[in-house]
């Protein structure tokens, strides 16, 4: 019989599909709307490219609640990974 890491039989935690539900919480969206055109750091990531990838997806309309014509996103590398920045630019005229 082979030896190695034993298995742990258990169900996965509920409530998580493994998919990102959105980079900005509802509370953050409300705060950003209260300060249009002002940038804010909304999330830190451990990966160096994660914030840039997330910003790209947001700009392409990945999350319907973050309409690209109303929101701007950018990612920046940090010493510990990357940071996502967002700002609300207002409704499309």
C-alpha positions in Angstrom: 0.0 0.0 0.0 1.3 3.4 -1.0 1.9 6.0 1.7 1.4 9.7 1.4 -0.9 12.5 2.4 -4.1 11.1 3.9 -7.5 12.3 2.6 -9.9 14.2 4.6 -13.5 13.4 3.6 -15.7 16.4 4.0 -18.2 18.5 2.1 -17.0 21.9 0.8 -18.1 25.0 2.7 -21.5 26.3 1.6 -22.1 29.7 0.1 -19.1 29.9 -2.2 -19.2 29.0 -5.8 -15.5 29.8 -6.4 -16.4 32.7 -8.7 -15.8 36.3 -7.9 -19.1 38.0 -7.2 -17.7 41.5 -7.8 -14.7 43.5 -6.8 -16.6 46.3 -5.0 -19.2 45.7 -2.3 -22.5 47.5 -2.2 -21.3 49.6 0.7 -18.2 50.7 -1.2 -20.3 51.5 -4.3 -22.5 53.8 -2.2 -19.5 55.6 -0.7 -17.9 56.0 -4.1 -21.2 57.4 -5.5 -21.2 59.9 -2.7 -17.8 61.2 -3.9 -17.9 61.1 -7.7 -14.7 61.3 -9.7 -12.6 60.6 -6.5 -10.3 57.5 -6.6 -10.3 55.1 -3.7 -8.4 51.8 -3.1 -11.2 49.2 -2.8 -9.3 45.9 -2.4 -5.8 44.4 -1.9 -4.8 41.2 -3.6 -1.8 38.9 -2.9 -1.1 38.3 -6.6 0.9 40.9 -8.6 -1.5 40.9 -11.6 -4.8 40.2 -9.9 -5.9 43.8 -9.5 -5.0 44.6 -13.1 -6.9 41.6 -14.3 -9.9 42.5 -12.2 -9.8 46.1 -13.4 -9.7 44.9 -17.0 -12.8 42.6 -16.4 -14.7 45.5 -14.8 -13.9 47.8 -17.7 -15.2 45.1 -20.1 -18.6 44.9 -18.2 -18.1 41.6 -16.3 -20.3 42.9 -13.5 -23.6 44.5 -14.6 -23.8 46.6 -11.4 -20.5 48.3 -12.4 -21.5 49.7 -15.8 -18.2 50.7 -17.6 -19.7 54.0 -18.6 -20.3 54.9 -15.0 -17.2 53.5 -13.3 -13.4 53.5 -13.8 -11.0 50.9 -12.4 -7.2 50.5 -12.4 -4.8 48.1 -10.7 -1.4 48.8 -9.3 1.4 46.6 -8.1 2.3 46.9 -4.4 5.1 45.4 -2.3 2.8 42.7 -1.1 0.8 42.0 -4.4 -1.5 44.5 -6.0 -4.3 47.0 -5.2 -7.5 47.7 -7.1 -8.7 51.4 -7.4 -12.1 52.5 -8.4 -14.0 55.7 -8.9 -17.6 56.6 -9.9 -17.8 59.0 -12.8 -21.5 59.3 -12.9 -24.3 58.2 -15.2 -23.9 58.3 -18.9 -25.2 61.6 -20.2 
